[in-house]
Amino acid sequence: MTRVLTPELLDSLPPDHPDAQHSRRDLRVINRAMGNHRWFARTLPPLLRARELALELGAGTGELAARLGRHGVAVDGLDRGPPPADWAPARTWHSTDLRVFDGYRHYPAVLGNLIFHHLTDDELAALGATLRRTARVILASEPTRSPRAQRLFAVLSPLFGANRVTQHDGRVSIAAGFVGGELPRALGLEDRDWKFHCDVTWLGGYRMIASRRS
């Protein structure tokens, strides 16, 4: 399958639209079923050094950052939208687009949950050019692009009550996802400078762990 990017419906809806609220509920179910937040909470803390800050791209509802905070990880958020009402006052929220953010140098660790697949290959290359200079650790949890993942989502999404927005966005997210070493290559991570590992879960999750070589 060739990687194809299509606009997602949730991105065009006001935050208080009933379909958007239902879709965010669906995303919580998906993240819980796929174990995405558990994976970050298990994987990130051992990779960090004392007092290192992490930045979550596309922080959205702030739930992942809050979970990591309970594991002792200081996570700031970046999202085009405003901070959630319960965002921790001690943590910074950057209301901006990750493509134009100019503060990456403050964050040795950068993570993204279901966000990198929104970017074109050119945008991934531009982001990678920045992160290769500033980051020491990059973690990503994304959709795996495969016919099997599409079939599995088509079967499971009605079972947990996914609405039309989620069903549409799930299909296009999988079509924009990654396989093999595509994401580290798209970010321009070279073997001589970075150690990286990409894995696929049985539910169609694509996980990348990248750390700069000493």
Steps between C-alpha positions, in 0.01 A plus 500: 500500500630843404479756779204735434407806706134607512356774728342362815148611592581560867748771405222702332248485787466747789614342829147514645329340200319179607676297230837631619421416861389149400812452288728603788320242712570245225867595499518434874360152436750443217796617708394282790443192282830543320688575820655815355520697824621196692776455243623859540485474881704180486747609233584867556611528867800263469626697199509836679781652700448691823292819460457460124183652355277325248269656244183333376406596144126523441431481872124543450311409817819483707423148624829346387707779653306468826564126510871550439502765770373241747806294403730789588555629146478877442305536175405828333231504232485636147175522309323744271211512746484648850608304806242271659326636809683259729848561354759499780590865579865406556535381140525719190248480215606628157195598292659483157559279200785253536620603153586853616586443866838655580563355846605143426849572637357494853382138471743206492204261466218536247203267476195473282193280528308472172645829369792430264269341240335840452820633343607477137838353415637854451364610838649194669835577339486861625403392851772237497761757399415691819472200733830358381664814641300535820357169620668205666192275513203478258204270563204448270187286504323504164272288279650217299416540131372164384190330356481287816484812720223642279298179524549478875388859550195449277394203714576644844396865467122434488534268800616782729246747357734710286316783330531607137789736576707231669423242233607740226805630685610151601506387137696801379737485798593142415550599135742772618681275748839336484666163441851370560758773546301768319460744789866519609599526134246777442645687800848454355634297793831340399639179649831664577334759726183327627388168639141432400257214511158471337246242601141408407234384746239237418228771507680706237707739707836622365750595770835673451767543765793718391790617716811690409824304519738627767 
